[in-house]
Amino acid sequence: SPEELVRYREVEIMHGRFSQLAVLGFLLPEKYAAEGTFGDDFLAPSGTALEVFNSNPVWLALTLGVISVLEVVRLLETEPGTRTNAKIIENGLYGDPGPEKLAEYSLKELQNGRLAMLAFAGEVAQELVNSTPLWENLQA
């Protein structure tokens, strides 16, 4: 039905936005761990981003809790069908594009989000397969 299609599109766009952040959130801590920026025990002992699940579950739980609360607030403050609007144009961050350009931007965002979802799945799979930090594999 059209209502389900709108809902699926909203969910896909939000997952794509989170995935784009997750790709960076996976790479940057490993880069900092490899450089020793936060000390030798950062992401210890393996140096992989997945080590956070073993090394400090309290911080992981707090992080996921904050994200969950922010997402619930977003869901409560918006109406279904309007949840993909990040208010970028309304806040004056970009010029006012015409409807054709806006449709092009929306398609690009959707495609980049899909690519980010695949990239994040690939990052996790790679680290689970060879237990080597992704940052080291990218430099090899």
C-alpha positions as CSV (number, residue, x, y, z in Angstrom):
1,S,0.0,0.0,0.0
2,P,1.2,3.6,-0.4
3,E,1.3,4.1,3.3
4,E,3.6,1.2,3.7
5,L,5.8,2.4,0.9
6,V,6.2,5.8,2.6
7,R,7.1,4.1,5.9
8,Y,9.6,1.8,4.2
9,R,11.2,4.8,2.5
10,E,11.5,6.7,5.8
11,V,13.1,3.7,7.5
12,E,15.5,3.1,4.6
13,I,16.6,6.8,4.6
14,M,17.1,6.8,8.4
15,H,19.1,3.5,8.3
16,G,21.2,5.0,5.5
17,R,22.0,8.1,7.5
18,F,22.9,6.0,10.6
19,S,25.0,3.7,8.4
20,Q,26.9,6.7,6.9
21,L,27.8,7.7,10.5
22,A,28.6,4.1,11.5
23,V,31.2,3.7,8.6
24,L,33.1,6.7,10.0
25,G,32.5,5.6,13.6
26,F,34.1,2.3,12.8
27,L,37.2,3.7,11.0
28,L,38.1,6.7,13.2
29,P,38.5,4.9,16.6
30,E,40.8,2.3,14.8
31,K,42.8,5.1,13.3
32,Y,43.3,6.7,16.7
33,A,44.1,3.4,18.3
34,A,46.8,2.7,15.6
35,E,48.3,6.2,16.2
36,G,48.2,5.8,20.0
37,T,46.3,9.0,20.3
38,F,44.3,7.9,23.4
39,G,47.0,5.7,25.0
40,D,48.2,2.2,24.4
41,D,45.1,0.5,25.9
42,F,42.6,2.2,23.6
43,L,40.6,-0.6,21.9
44,A,42.9,-3.1,23.6
45,P,43.9,-5.9,23.2
46,S,43.0,-6.4,19.5
47,G,42.7,-2.8,18.3
48,T,39.5,-3.5,16.4
49,A,36.4,-1.4,16.7
50,L,34.4,-4.5,17.6
51,E,36.5,-4.8,20.8
52,V,34.3,-2.2,22.4
53,F,31.7,-5.0,23.1
54,N,34.3,-6.8,25.2
55,S,36.4,-4.0,26.8
56,N,33.9,-1.5,28.2
57,P,30.2,-2.6,28.1
58,V,29.1,0.2,30.5
59,W,30.1,2.9,28.0
60,L,28.6,0.9,25.2
61,A,25.3,0.6,27.1
62,L,25.3,4.4,27.9
63,T,26.0,5.3,24.2
64,L,23.2,3.0,23.0
65,G,20.9,4.4,25.7
66,V,21.5,8.0,24.6
67,I,21.0,7.2,21.0
68,S,17.8,5.3,21.8
69,V,16.4,8.3,23.8
70,L,17.2,10.7,21.0
71,E,15.5,8.5,18.5
72,V,12.4,8.1,20.7
73,V,12.2,11.9,21.1
74,R,12.5,12.3,17.3
75,L,9.7,9.8,16.7
76,L,7.5,11.5,19.2
77,E,8.0,15.0,17.8
78,T,7.4,14.1,14.2
79,E,4.5,12.8,12.2
80,P,4.7,9.7,9.9
81,G,5.5,10.8,6.4
82,T,7.7,13.8,7.5
83,R,10.5,11.9,9.3
84,T,13.0,12.0,6.4
85,N,13.1,15.8,6.5
86,A,16.3,16.8,8.3
87,K,15.3,20.6,8.1
88,I,18.5,21.4,6.1
89,I,16.7,23.6,3.6
90,E,14.4,25.2,6.2
91,N,17.4,26.2,8.3
92,G,19.1,27.9,5.4
93,L,22.1,25.5,5.1
94,Y,21.6,25.3,1.3
95,G,19.9,27.5,-1.2
96,D,16.3,26.7,-2.0
97,P,16.5,24.0,-4.8
98,G,13.6,23.5,-7.2
99,P,11.5,20.3,-7.0
100,E,13.6,18.6,-9.7
101,K,16.9,19.3,-7.9
102,L,15.4,18.3,-4.5
103,A,14.3,14.9,-6.1
104,E,17.9,14.5,-7.4
105,Y,19.3,15.2,-3.9
106,S,16.8,12.7,-2.3
107,L,17.8,10.0,-4.8
108,K,21.5,10.6,-4.1
109,E,21.0,10.4,-0.4
110,L,19.1,7.2,-0.8
111,Q,21.8,5.6,-3.0
112,N,24.6,6.8,-0.7
113,G,22.7,5.4,2.3
114,R,22.4,2.0,0.6
115,L,26.1,2.0,-0.2
116,A,26.9,2.9,3.4
117,M,24.7,0.0,4.7
118,L,26.7,-2.4,2.5
119,A,30.0,-0.8,3.5
120,F,29.3,-1.2,7.2
121,A,28.3,-4.8,6.8
122,G,31.6,-5.3,4.9
123,E,33.6,-3.7,7.6
124,V,32.1,-5.9,10.3
125,A,32.5,-9.0,8.2
126,Q,36.1,-8.2,7.4
127,E,37.0,-7.8,11.1
128,L,35.2,-10.9,12.1
129,V,36.9,-13.0,9.4
130,N,40.6,-12.0,10.0
131,S,40.5,-10.2,13.4
132,T,42.8,-7.5,12.1
133,P,41.8,-3.8,12.5
134,L,40.2,-2.4,9.4
135,W,42.6,0.6,9.4
136,E,45.6,-1.8,9.1
137,N,44.0,-3.6,6.2
138,L,43.3,-0.4,4.4
139,Q,46.9,0.7,4.7
140,A,48.3,-2.7,3.6
